[in-house]
Amino acid sequence: MMGWFVRLSLALASFVTAAFVAKDAPNFGVVNVFVAIILLVMGLAVLALWSPVAQWAKGAWRNLKS
């Protein structure tokens, strides 16, 4: 199961990495792992901040209406 997650995250990161580094470059694997970690951190940040931001926006919208 963990292998599927790693393979999927590296596959998604390879699209981003290929835009900046040639696939036959010797450092493609290292850059690919770096991009995968950055995408993972960004995804976790969005999940962690989604509820507080939604609650803030709902309160701010109520304040604007009145």
C-alpha positions as CSV (number, residue, x, y, z in Angstrom):
1,M,0.0,0.0,0.0
2,M,2.8,2.4,0.8
3,G,4.5,1.5,-2.5
4,W,1.4,2.6,-4.3
5,F,1.4,5.9,-2.6
6,V,5.1,6.5,-3.3
7,R,4.7,5.4,-6.9
8,L,1.7,7.7,-7.4
9,S,3.4,10.7,-5.8
10,L,6.5,10.2,-7.9
11,A,4.5,9.8,-11.0
12,L,2.6,13.1,-10.3
13,A,5.9,14.9,-9.4
14,S,7.6,13.7,-12.6
15,F,5.2,15.9,-14.7
16,V,6.3,18.9,-12.8
17,T,10.0,17.9,-12.8
18,A,10.0,17.2,-16.5
19,A,9.1,20.8,-17.2
20,F,12.3,21.9,-15.6
21,V,14.8,19.1,-15.9
22,A,15.5,16.7,-18.8
23,K,14.4,13.1,-18.1
24,D,17.9,11.8,-19.1
25,A,19.7,14.2,-16.8
26,P,21.7,12.4,-14.0
27,N,19.9,14.4,-11.3
28,F,16.4,13.8,-12.5
29,G,15.6,11.3,-9.7
30,V,16.8,13.6,-7.0
31,V,14.9,16.6,-8.3
32,N,11.8,14.3,-8.7
33,V,11.9,13.2,-5.1
34,F,12.4,16.8,-4.0
35,V,9.4,18.0,-6.0
36,A,7.3,15.0,-4.7
37,I,8.1,16.1,-1.1
38,I,7.2,19.7,-1.8
39,L,3.9,18.6,-3.4
40,L,3.1,16.4,-0.4
41,V,3.8,19.3,2.0
42,M,1.7,21.7,0.0
43,G,-1.2,19.2,-0.1
44,L,-1.0,18.6,3.7
45,A,-0.9,22.4,4.3
46,V,-4.0,22.8,2.2
47,L,-5.8,20.1,4.1
48,A,-4.7,21.5,7.5
49,L,-5.7,25.0,6.7
50,W,-8.9,24.3,4.8
51,S,-11.3,24.3,7.8
52,P,-9.9,27.4,9.5
53,V,-9.8,29.4,6.3
54,A,-13.4,28.3,5.5
55,Q,-14.6,29.3,8.9
56,W,-12.8,32.7,8.7
57,A,-14.3,33.3,5.2
58,K,-17.8,32.4,6.5
59,G,-17.5,34.8,9.4
60,A,-16.0,37.6,7.2
61,W,-18.9,37.2,4.7
62,R,-21.4,37.5,7.5
63,N,-19.8,40.6,8.8
64,L,-19.8,42.2,5.3
65,K,-23.6,41.5,4.9
66,S,-24.6,43.3,8.1
